[in-house]
């Protein structure tokens, strides 16, 4: 019997390619920003940033965004020359070679997969709480986790434009409530009158910059996925740059504004106290005080859809990395199958959905907490992996264009990526040093979580070395930017 690596190419090609020209720049923005779960992240993480880091967290969002915009300069330049779903995997392979490239592929795939799976835990516990409050019925969280997994699997198989529309509607709702409550706080003058101190860069150094940075970097988790949809987007030369820059700028403006207004709702000193004493209800308290109870109720509902949007967006990114690895036969070739009707990576969707189902059931069997264990511990490797991958991509961009700048300026393809690389390695180190901010665990657990990241990278590299020694014809195809390979 033929192995997955020996599967005939025709069996994959019969399903056709992804749905070309299906989406535009705005759809990619929906997919990317939805992954960040603006409302869910704001309610769950901004109080942590303010409480542990200080009010300078608002300014730190701007600093983080500037670093990522610098990174994006070289990132979108390379998008002109890499035209296959594979994102950071292909970038690192093109610049640094197949061994590091496949290690990066395993790392980024794991990061997105566990980010989606971990978010199921948050959705489930929030849904359980909402049902209890509305109907006075106690339901097991596993029911909602399984329903979320099933919905993720179904939407992951359907057309990408449907996913984009669903995510777009959800994103508009969650951003809308954040802006409305923010305007209510501004019009109400805040708790002590409006102050711009939180947006002053000097305020960053009056708190704990490391804690702020660890959380603000997590807010942009997934922005680099814009290039994953290169085969499905109309006019990629224009749409990919627009979507990448647009996503970063929108998230910078939104998160800086949201952090600033929630601080104003309690006052500079009061906000830190509130964030430390009752972080979960910080936004709900502000909404009730300045906008009314209707805003509290609506925010409670939209935070659910926010987290589901994050699940779906990370799932879509995971399936496209699995597709790329299947095409290259680094993983079973069947992962490259595309649905003949919906033009979606349906095998990848079912594979990740099955993984999520198993993880959820294991956590239920061991009696783990869906938030403190499934979400917090599950998302920690992703928080470490993303800036690590972006650092590798920045170095790869420099290496790629150092050989041939392809008519592009030194500033764009050498200087900007170099500046970004220096900043990103510093960010990665700070995040690892502040990992306890996310996990509230000791050094042993945090060491294991960082070890998972290292293990994924090393496993991918070992897989590449194995293929180079035993299956050179497959090794030579790793990271091939030709969609027809």
Buried (B, 14 or more C-beta within 10 A) or exposed (E): EEEEBEBEEEEBEEBBBBBEEBBBBBBBBBBBBBBBBBBBBBBBBBBBBBBBBBBBBBBBBBBBBEBBBBBBBBBBBBBEBBBBBBBBBBBBBBBBBBBBBBBBBBBBBBBBBBBBBBBBBBBBBBBBBBBEEEEEEEBEBBEBBBBBBEBBBEBBBBBBBEBBBBBBEBBEBBBEBBBBBBBBBBEBEBBEEEBEBBBBEEBBEEBBBBBBBBBBBBBBBBBBBBBBBBBBBEEBEEBBBBBBBBBBBBBBEBBBBBBBBBBBBBBBEBBBEBBBEEBEBBBBBBBBBBBEEEBBBBBBBBBBBBBBBBBBBBBBBBBBBBBBBBBBBBBBBBBBBBBEEBBBBBBBBBBBBEBBBEBBBEBBEEEBBBBBBBBBBBBBBBBBBBBBBBBBBBBBBBBBBEEEBEEBEEEBBBBBBBBBBEBBBBBBEBBBEBBBBBBEBEEEBBEBBBEBBBBBBBBBBBBBBEBBEEBEEBBEBBBBBEBEE
